[in-house]
C-alpha cells in the first residue's frame, strides 16, 4: 500500500455523532458512526447515522448538535444531500475543517470512477486493542490498523446485488467506514454487517462487511462545494 495514502487515510476517516451541552457543563460527545472527509467541508457517511442523530435530537433535547469529529476537534454540521434508499448522506460542516483541526490530510481522496469487482482487494481502517504475546510482554494499547479484505457479491431473492468484504470479525463498529484500495482510491462507505444467522455473535471469516459504492453519489455531493468553498 502507498504509505502516503495510508497516512492521509487516518485523517480522511472521521467520527460522526452529536454533542450536548447541559446547563453549566461542557460538551458531551456521543459517537454514532464514521464517515469520509472528501472536501474541507464535506463528509460522506450513511443516512442511518444521520437519522440516528436526528432521533437523539427529537427524543432528548433540541440542544443536541450534529458534529463531525476530526482529531479532537468538533465541527457542527448539517445534512447537505442524501440518498436514503442507498443509505448514503453528505454532511456539510458549518466551517472548514482546516480551521482548528488537530489533524489535516495532505490532500483529499480520489473517488473511484467504476464499480468494484469481485476478488478485488479493498481495505478500511479499524481500531484494535492489542498487546504483545512475547515472553517479555508489552503494554496494551489502542492501534489503528489498515486491514484488507476481498470484494464479494451478495444477493438475496428479489433484492439488488450488494457489495461486501470478507475476512473481518464481528466485534468492530464498522458502519460509516470508508473503503479504499491500496493506492488510496475511495470506493465506498460501509453500511451494514452481515453475519451467519445460526451464529450471529461469533467472529469468523463468514462475516460480510457490506458497503455501498459512492462514485455517483460523491459527484452529486461534491457539487455542494461550489457555493461553500
C-alpha positions as CSV (number, residue, x, y, z in Angstrom):
1,X,0.0,0.0,0.0
2,X,1.1,3.6,-0.7
3,X,2.4,4.9,2.6
4,X,1.3,8.5,1.9
5,X,-2.2,7.2,1.1
6,X,-2.2,5.4,4.4
7,X,-1.2,8.5,6.3
8,X,-3.9,10.5,4.7
9,X,-6.5,7.8,5.4
10,X,-6.0,8.4,9.1
11,X,-7.2,11.9,8.5
12,X,-9.9,11.1,5.9
13,X,-11.8,8.8,8.3
14,X,-13.7,11.0,10.7
15,X,-16.2,10.3,13.5
16,X,-19.8,11.4,13.2
17,X,-22.1,11.9,16.2
18,X,-23.6,14.6,18.3
19,X,-22.8,16.8,21.3
20,X,-25.0,18.1,24.1
21,X,-24.2,21.0,26.3
22,X,-26.3,20.6,29.5
23,X,-26.7,23.8,31.6
24,X,-23.5,24.6,33.4
25,X,-21.3,22.0,31.7
26,X,-19.1,21.4,28.7
27,X,-19.9,19.4,25.5
28,X,-20.7,15.7,25.9
29,X,-19.8,13.8,22.8
30,X,-21.6,10.7,21.6
31,X,-20.3,8.7,18.6
32,X,-22.9,7.4,16.1
33,X,-20.5,6.1,13.4
34,X,-17.9,7.2,10.9
35,X,-17.5,9.0,7.6
36,X,-15.0,10.1,5.0
37,X,-13.8,13.7,4.6
38,X,-13.8,14.4,0.8
39,X,-13.6,18.2,0.9
40,X,-12.6,20.6,3.7
41,X,-16.4,21.0,4.4
42,X,-18.0,17.8,3.1
43,X,-18.2,14.4,4.8
44,X,-19.8,11.3,3.3
45,X,-21.4,8.8,5.7
46,X,-24.6,6.7,5.9
47,X,-28.1,8.0,6.1
48,X,-28.8,5.7,9.0
49,X,-26.1,7.5,11.1
50,X,-27.6,10.9,10.3
51,X,-31.1,9.6,11.1
52,X,-30.0,8.3,14.5
53,X,-28.6,11.8,15.3
54,X,-32.0,13.2,14.4
55,X,-33.7,10.7,16.7
56,X,-31.5,11.8,19.5
57,X,-32.5,15.4,18.9
58,X,-36.2,14.6,18.7
59,X,-36.5,12.4,21.7
60,X,-33.9,14.0,24.0
61,X,-33.2,17.7,23.6
62,X,-33.1,20.2,20.8
63,X,-29.7,21.3,22.2
64,X,-28.2,18.1,20.6
65,X,-25.8,19.3,17.9
66,X,-24.7,17.1,15.0
67,X,-21.0,17.1,14.8
68,X,-18.1,15.7,12.8
69,X,-15.1,15.0,14.9
70,X,-11.7,15.4,13.2
71,X,-8.9,14.6,15.6
72,X,-10.0,16.1,18.9
73,X,-12.0,19.0,17.2
74,X,-15.8,19.0,16.9
75,X,-17.3,20.7,13.8
76,X,-21.1,21.4,13.7
77,X,-22.6,20.1,10.5
78,X,-25.9,19.9,8.6
79,X,-27.3,17.5,6.0
80,X,-26.5,18.6,2.5
81,X,-27.5,15.7,0.3
82,X,-28.9,12.3,0.9
83,X,-30.0,9.0,-0.8
84,X,-32.0,7.1,1.9
85,X,-32.6,4.2,-0.5
86,X,-28.8,3.6,-0.9
87,X,-28.2,4.6,2.8
88,X,-25.8,7.5,1.9
89,X,-25.6,11.0,3.2
90,X,-23.4,14.1,2.6
91,X,-22.8,16.3,5.6
92,X,-21.7,19.9,5.2
93,X,-19.6,21.4,8.0
94,X,-20.5,24.9,9.3
95,X,-16.8,25.9,8.9
96,X,-13.9,24.5,7.1
97,X,-12.1,21.6,8.8
98,X,-8.8,23.5,8.1
99,X,-9.9,25.8,10.9
100,X,-8.6,24.5,14.2
101,X,-8.5,20.8,13.3
102,X,-5.8,18.9,15.2
103,X,-5.1,16.7,12.1
104,X,-5.3,17.5,8.4
105,X,-4.9,15.3,5.4
106,X,-2.3,16.3,2.8
107,X,-5.0,16.0,0.2
108,X,-8.4,14.5,-0.3
109,X,-9.3,11.1,-1.7
110,X,-9.8,10.4,-5.3
111,X,-13.2,8.8,-5.8
112,X,-13.2,5.6,-7.9
113,X,-14.8,6.1,-11.3
114,X,-16.0,2.5,-11.6
115,X,-17.8,-0.2,-9.5
116,X,-15.5,-2.6,-7.5
117,X,-15.2,-6.1,-8.9
118,X,-15.3,-9.5,-7.2
119,X,-12.0,-10.6,-5.8
120,X,-10.6,-7.0,-5.7
121,X,-8.6,-6.2,-2.5
122,X,-10.0,-3.3,-0.6
123,X,-9.4,-2.1,2.9
124,X,-10.5,0.1,5.8
125,X,-9.1,1.5,9.0
126,X,-10.2,-0.4,12.1
127,X,-9.5,0.1,15.8
128,X,-7.8,-2.8,17.7
129,X,-6.8,-3.0,21.4
130,X,-3.6,-5.0,21.2
131,X,-0.9,-6.4,23.5
132,X,2.3,-8.3,22.8
133,X,2.4,-12.1,23.3
134,X,6.2,-12.3,23.7
135,X,7.7,-13.5,26.9
136,X,8.8,-10.0,27.8
137,X,5.2,-8.9,27.5
138,X,4.3,-5.4,26.5
139,X,1.8,-2.6,27.4
140,X,-1.7,-2.8,26.0
141,X,-2.5,0.0,23.6
142,X,-5.2,1.0,21.1
143,X,-4.0,0.8,17.5
144,X,-5.5,1.9,14.2
145,X,-5.0,-0.9,11.6
146,X,-5.4,-0.6,7.9
147,X,-6.9,-4.0,7.1
148,X,-7.7,-5.6,3.7
149,X,-10.5,-7.9,2.6
150,X,-11.7,-9.3,-0.7
151,X,-14.8,-8.0,-2.5
152,X,-17.6,-10.4,-3.0
153,X,-21.2,-10.0,-4.2
154,X,-24.3,-10.8,-2.1
155,X,-27.8,-11.2,-3.5
156,X,-30.9,-12.3,-1.6
157,X,-34.0,-13.4,-3.6
158,X,-35.8,-10.4,-5.2
159,X,-33.2,-8.0,-3.8
160,X,-30.5,-5.9,-5.5
161,X,-26.9,-7.0,-5.7
162,X,-24.8,-5.8,-2.7
163,X,-21.0,-5.4,-2.4
164,X,-19.2,-6.8,0.7
165,X,-15.8,-7.5,2.1
166,X,-14.8,-10.8,3.6
167,X,-12.3,-11.6,6.3
168,X,-13.4,-9.3,9.1
169,X,-14.6,-10.1,12.6
170,X,-17.9,-9.0,14.1
171,X,-16.5,-7.2,17.2
172,X,-15.9,-3.9,15.5
173,X,-18.2,-0.9,14.8
174,X,-17.7,-0.7,11.1
175,X,-20.7,1.4,9.9
176,X,-19.7,4.6,8.1
177,X,-16.1,3.5,7.5
178,X,-14.7,4.5,4.1
179,X,-13.4,1.6,1.9
180,X,-10.2,2.2,-0.1
181,X,-7.9,0.3,-2.4
182,X,-4.1,0.1,-1.8
183,X,-3.5,3.3,-3.7
184,X,-5.9,5.3,-1.6
185,X,-8.8,5.5,-4.1
186,X,-12.1,5.8,-2.3
187,X,-14.6,3.1,-3.3
188,X,-17.5,3.1,-0.8
189,X,-19.0,3.5,2.6
190,X,-19.7,0.6,5.0
191,X,-23.5,0.5,5.5
192,X,-24.1,-2.9,7.3
193,X,-22.6,-6.0,8.7
194,X,-24.0,-9.5,7.8
195,X,-23.2,-12.5,10.0
196,X,-24.3,-16.2,9.8
197,X,-27.9,-16.4,11.1
198,X,-27.1,-19.5,13.1
199,X,-24.0,-18.0,14.8
200,X,-24.6,-14.2,14.9
201,X,-22.2,-13.4,17.7
202,X,-19.1,-15.3,16.6
203,X,-16.3,-13.5,14.8
204,X,-15.3,-15.6,11.8
205,X,-14.4,-15.4,8.1
206,X,-18.1,-15.8,7.1
207,X,-18.8,-12.3,8.3
208,X,-19.6,-9.9,5.4
209,X,-18.9,-6.2,5.7
210,X,-21.5,-4.6,3.3
211,X,-20.6,-1.4,1.6
212,X,-22.2,0.9,-0.9
213,X,-20.1,2.3,-3.8
214,X,-20.1,6.1,-3.8
215,X,-18.8,7.1,-7.3
216,X,-22.1,8.6,-8.5
217,X,-23.2,9.9,-5.1
218,X,-19.9,11.6,-4.4
219,X,-20.2,13.6,-7.7
220,X,-23.5,15.0,-6.5
221,X,-22.2,15.7,-3.0
222,X,-19.2,17.5,-4.3
223,X,-21.4,19.9,-6.2
224,X,-22.2,21.3,-2.8
225,X,-18.7,22.6,-2.6
226,X,-19.3,25.3,-5.3
227,X,-21.4,27.6,-3.0
228,X,-19.4,26.9,0.2
229,X,-15.8,26.9,-0.9
